[in-house]
Amino acid sequence: MADISELAARLTNHPDLEKRFEQILNIVDNADGNCVRADDTEFRVIEELRKLGKEVLEDWAQKQQSGLQASLESKGSTVEKKGKKKCIGTQRMGK
């Protein structure tokens, strides 16, 4: 298990995650004084954890894509970057 200094160093490489953990700690410390009831605190923590999960998955997916792209390019394969699909559905064929 990593010690605190290692964890802090790794978090500096992921500023979005570092910010999210800071927000969670602010809830725990009740920094803004808004968490009076346990229900309020629970709701805010769950909301922040959902955001954290989304950011973690986005970060992971980006790294996976970059790694795969670099691997394919090193093998001489061409990589086509995909964008958002423009299709809005299937056209009607007639009456």
Order of alpha helices (4+ residues) and beta strands (2+ residues): alpha-alpha-alpha
